[in-house]
Amino acid sequence: MAPSTLLRLRSWLWGNDPKDAALLIKLDFTILPYFSIIWFLFGLSRSSYSSAYISGMKEALDFKGKDFNYLSTTYLVVYAVCQMPGTSLLTIAPPKYVFVTANVMWSVLTLITFKMNHVWQIILLNAFEGGFSAIAYVGAHFIYGSWYKKSELGTRAAVFVCFGHLGSMAGGWIQAGLLESLAGKNGLPAWRWIFIIVSVITIPTAIFGWVFIPGLPQHRNAWYLTAEEKEHAATRLGTPKKTTWDRTVFKRVLLSWQFWLLPTIFMLYSLAIQMELNNVFPLWMASRGYTTVQENNYPTGVYAAAIVGTIFYSVISDKIQSRWQCSLAIGFTFVIGSAILIANPKADSGHFFAFYFLGTTYAPQALWYSWMADVTAHDFQLRAITTGFMNSFDFAFVTWWPLIFYPVTDAPNYRKGYIASIITGSLILPLVLVIAYLERRGIANGTLGRKFEEEEDEARESDSGVVEQHLPEKI
């Protein structure tokens, strides 16, 4: 690669400020890969249960009726409940201890699972695993929002989210290889080996995290940063205007528009995108006579579209340092894609286009968490609590929504679900405009954004009665 091309690539990734570039390079090779790999392993871990269930666990442990549904529901409930406490804990405890402890406990619980012989044991362990894994997604977004600027955050959040999509794409392939190569080895059935392998491969990641996870920038304790880089990291984003846990926290949070509007719009997104879940695409393909191999392979294109859409929207929003324009595009994508599915085109190409096109709407997983970090940067506790609430609030809806709008009995034409998706997708549009207006108003009146040293110096001078003498600028 030509030197000029490398320089352009370096400039695009890390900017032209030498101080920013030196810091970003180190962050992009430490905290960015750690959380991305964790999220990849998270997807792999969750798919392990489905793979194990159809690979012998059901018969070996005598699953009956809705036992597997109880397994998933128990996990989701504990996962949702633990997210806000988890992100709040990051504001008072060293992140390294929080993440690595959760990482190791998650790994140990997965390992123990291979020894279980009763359904209730699997369900109980899975519930505890939900508690320890709850910090993975929301915690990563909280840490990224603490270290990266508005112009950098969306792209890094996109990389993180895309690793999860890669895990969803590759999980089935990896596990198929494990089933073929380890079935019966050392007297263990293939489904038990799945949990052993997934547990073992998380340990190196935990070790990596112990070495490289820094505290928050203001802690100035990342050993791989120079003294100058630590100081730059602590000051370049400014400091939140509210930083303490006191009796005003509940009022600050519950009376803020951020705490209510951001989780609401993320909930609408989670409901609108249900046509990409619940096996809707594969069941439609089955009705059209596609082979089982095709039913498994073609839907992975949705995750490829998700990766493209996530990176595309996040990079653009970083460059223009504004999130609402890309958010509107996502809302219109829901409307257009759902309308195509409602029309139920006779040509298969229409359905393929709609499902892949709608795959780009996975982008809010990065884009809107970055937006949330933008509009809560002024209040440390508000950002922590809202980060956790955004990903738990929608669980109150997505646990029952598919049962009504996407029941398997409606296959292959989920018209009722598609109509529900076009409605929830349409509701995203005005909400985006409301959030954009409130953001702009907050920036204009100074209630949003962080404080910088210059502002603090001016405030101190004003408080002490010192009046600056403004001299004419030298030409």
N, C-alpha and C positions, 0 to 999 in steps of 0.2 A: 504494500500500500504506500502510495506517494506521501512524502512528508506533509505536503499541503492538505491532503485529504485527512491525515491524522490530526492536523491542527484544527481543521474544520469540525471534525468529529469531537475532539476535546472541547472545543468552544461550545458546541451544541449540547454536550452532556453536562459540562461543568462551568460554562460561562467564561467570561474574559477577565474577571477579577481574580488575581493570583491567590489572594487570601481565601476567597470562597472556593476556588478550584482545589487548593491543597486540602481543605477540610472535606469537601464533597467526595473526593476520590477515596479518602479513608472511610467515610461513612458508607459509601456505595460498595465497599468490599468487606464491610463488617455487619452493621445492623440490617442493611438491605438483604443480603443473602441469608442471614440467619432466619429472619421472619418469613422470607419467601420459602425457604426449605421446610420450615415448620408448617406452613400452610399447605404445602404439597403433601407432607406426611400426614397432615390432618385429613385431607381428602382420601388418601390411601387407607388410613385407619378406619374411617367411616365406611368405606366400600368393602372393607374386610368382613364386616358382619354380614353383609348381603351375600358376598361370595362364600363365606363359611356356611351360611344357612342353606344354600342350594348345593353345597358340596359335601353334605353329610352331617352337619351339626343338628339339623332339624330332627333326623332320625335318631342320632346318638343320644341327644338330650331329651327326646320325646316332647318337642314343641307341639302344642295343641292350639286349635282355634286362633285367637288373636294374640297369642304369646309374643310373636315377633313384632306386632304393632305396639304392644306394651313396652317392649325393649326400646323401640325408637322413641316412643312418647316420653318414657321416663328420662331418657337421655336429654331430649329437647327441653323438657321442663326444667331440669336442674341446670342445664347449659344456659337457658334464658335467665333464670333467677340469679345466677352467679356473675353475670356480665357487669352490671353496675358496681357491685362490691369490688370486683376484680380491677376495674379501671380506677376506682377511687383509691384502692390500695396502692396503686402506682404513684400516687401523689404524696404518700407518706413513708413508703418503704423503698429500699433500693431495687430498681427494676430487675437487676441481675438475679437477686434472690427470688423474686416473685416468678419470673419466667422459667428459670432453671428448675426451681422446685416443682412448678406445675408440669414442666417438660418431663422430669424424671418420674414423678408420680403417675403421670399419664402413661409413660412407658412401662412402669412396673405393673399397673393395673391391666394393661394389654397383655403383658406376659403371663400374669396369673390366670387370665381367661383361658389359656390353653389347657389348664389343669381341671377346669370346672366340669362337673358331671350332672348338674341340675339346672333347670331353666331359671329358677329364682336367683341362683348364684350369678348367672350371666347378667340378668337384669340389674341386680344390685351393683355389681362391678361397673356396669355400663353407666349407671347413674352417677357414681363417684367420678368416673372418667369424664362425664359431661361437666362436672364442676371444675375439674382441673384444666380441661381444654377450653373452657369459656374465655380465658384470657387471651387465647391465641390470636383471634381475629381483631377484636376491639382493642386489645392491648397494643398490637402492632400499629394500628392507625393512630393511637394516642402517642406512641413514641415517635413515629414519623412526623406527626404534627408538631412535636416539640423540637425537632432538629432541622427540619427543612422549611425553607421559605415558601411563600405562596406560589412563586414562579417555578419551584422545584418539586412541590409536594405531589401534585397530581400524577406526574410521570412515575415517581417512586411507588405511589400507591397502586398504580396500574401494574407495575412489574410484580408487586406482591400478590395482587389478585389473580394475575395471569398464571402464576405458579399453581394456584388452586385449580384453575381450569385444566392445566396440564396434568395435574394429579387425577382429575376426573377422567381425562382422556386416556391416560396411561395406566390407571389403576387396574382396570379389567385385564389389560394385556400382561401386566406384571404378575398379577395373581394367577392368570391362566398358566404362565410359565412355572410358577411355584407349584401349582397343583400337579403339573405333568412331571416335574423333576423330583419332588419330595414326597409324593404319595406313598405311604407305607414305610418310609425310611425310619429306622430305629423303632419300628413298631407303632409309629404314630400316624393316624389318618391325616390326609392332606389339610383338612380344615383346621386342625390344631397347629400345624406348621405355619399357617398364615399368620396367626397371632404371635408366634415366636419371632418370625422374620420381621414383621412390622415393629415389634418392640425393640429388637436388637438394632435396627438401622436408625432408631431415634437417639440412641445413646451418643454417637459421635456429634450429633447436632447439639445435644445438651452440653457437651464438653466445649464445643466451639462457642456456645452462648456464654458459658462461665468465663471464658477468656476475653470475649470481645464485647459483650453487652455493656454499654456505658450507663451511667446514671443519666439524669436529665442534664441539659447543658449547664444549668446553674450550679450543679454539683462539682463540675470541673474535675472529674475523677477518671476520665478515659485515659488509660496509661499510654495508648498509642498516639495520642495527640500531644503536640508540643505545648508549652505554656502559652505561647502566642495563639495557637489554634484553639485551646480551651477558652481563652478569654474572648476570642472572636466568636466562637460558637455561643457563648453565654450572652453576648450583646447584640449580635447581628439581627436577631428576630425581635429584639426589644423584650420587655418584661410585661407580663399580664398586670392589669390594673388592680385585679382582685386575686390574691394568692393564698389567703388563709382560710382554714376551716374554723368558722366561728358561728355564732347564732344567726348570722345573716345569710348563711349558705342556702337554707331551704327557701327563703324568700327570693334570693337572687335567682335560684334555679326555677322554682315553680312559677314565678311571675315573668320569666323570660319567654320571648317568642321562639327562641332557638330550641328550647327543650321540648316544645310542643310541635312546631312546624316541621323540623327536620325529621324526627321519627315518623310523623304522619306521612310525609311524602315518600319516605323509604318504605313504609308499610304499603302504600298504594302501589309502588313499584313491585314489591314482593307478591302482591295479589295479581297484578297485571301480567307478570311473567310466568304464571302457572301453566300456561299452554306449552312452555318449554320443559316442564317437569311432568311428573305423574305418568310417564311413559306414553304421552299423547302422540308424539311423532312415531315411535315404533309401532304402536297399535294401529295407527292409520296406515302405515306401510304394510302391516300384516294383512289388512283388509284389501289391499291392492295386489296381493300375491307376491310380494318380495320375499326373498329367502331369509332364513334366520340369520345368516352371516351378514346380509345387507341390513337387516333390522338393527344389528348391533353396531355396524360400522358407519353407516350413513349419518346417524344422529350425532356422531362425534364432530361432524362439521359444524354443529351449533356452537361447540366450545371453541372451534377455530374462529368462527365469526365473533364470538365473545372476546377472544384475545385481540382481534383486529379492532373491534369497536372500543374496547377498553383503552387500548393504547392510543388510538386515534383521538378520541374525545379528551382524554387526559392530557395528552401532549398539547393539543390546541388550547385547552383551558389554561394550561400553564403559560403558554406563550402570550395569550391575550390577558392573562391574570384576571380572568372572569369565568364563572362557571355556568351562569344562567343560559347563555346562548346554546351551549351543547346540551344542557338539560332540556331545553325546549325541543331540540332535534330528537332527543330520545322519546319525549312524550308523543311527538308526531309519528315516530316509528311504531310505537304501540298502536296508535290509531290506524295507520295504514296497514300494518301487518295483520291486525285483528280483523279489519274489514275484509281483507282477502280471504281469510279463513272462514268468516261468516258467509261470504259469497259462495264458498265451497266450489271452486273452479273444477271443471271436468278434467282438465289437463293436469297431470301429476306435477308438472313443472311449476304451476302456480302455488301448490302447497310447499314444494321444496323451497321456492323463493321466499315464501312467507316465513317458514320456520328458520331459515338461515338469516334472513333479514332481521327477524326478531331476536336472533342470537346476539346482535350488537347491543341490545338493550341490557345486557349484563353490566354495562359500563358504570352504572351508578354505584356499584360496590366500591369503586375507587373514586369516581368523580364526586359523589355526594358526601363521602367521608372527608374528602379534601375540602369541600365547601363548608361542611360543618366545622372543621378546624379553622377555616378562615373567619367565620362569624362568631366563634366562641373564644378566639385568641385572647380577648381582653380579660377573661375570667377563668382561672386555672381549674377551679372546682366545677364550674359549669361545663367546661370542655370534657373533663373526665367523666362526669355523670351522663352527659348527653351522648358521649361516645358509646357507653354501655347500653343506654336506653334505646338508641337507634336500632340496635340489632336484637333487642329482646322484645320491644313493643310489637313488632310484626308477628312474633310467635303467637301472640294472643289471637291472631286471625288465621295465619297460614296452617295452623293445626286442624282447623275445621273447614276452612274454605274449600279445599279440594273435594271433601266429602259431599259437598252440596253442588259445586259447579263443575267438578271434574271426576265424577265417579266412573269407575272402570266400566260400568254398565252402559254408559253413554257412547262408548267407543263404537265405531271410529270417528263419528262426527260429534265433537263436543260443542255444538252450537251455543248452548246455554253458557258454557265457560268462556267461549270467544266473545260473547256479548258482555259478560262480566268484565273481561279484560279490556274491551274497548271503552267501557265506562270508567273503570279505574285508571286506565291510561289517559283518558281525556281529563280527568280530575287533576292529573299531574300538571297540566299546562297552566291553569290559573294559579296554582300553588307556587310554581316556579316564579311567576311574575310577582307574587306577593313577597316571597323571600328576597328576590332581587331588589324590590323597592325598599324593604326594611333594611337590607344590607347597605344600600346606597345612602339611605337616610342616616343610619348609624355612623357611617364613615364621615358624612358631612357634619354631623353635630358632635363628633368626637367620642361617642359612647362605644364604638367598636374600634378594634385595633389595639396594639400594645404601646407601651411607653418606651421611649428611647432616652439615652443619657442626656441629650440636649434638652428634651422636654422636662426631665427631672431637674436639671440645673436651672432652667427658667422658672420652674415652680418654686424652687428653694429661694431664688433671688427675689421673686415676687413676694413670698411669705416674709422675707427678712426686710422688705422695704427698700431693697437696692434697685435703683432705676438705671437701666442701661443707657449709655450715651451712644447714640447712633451717629457715626461719622460718615461723611460722604465717601463713597467707594472710589478707590484710586483707579485711574484709567491708565 
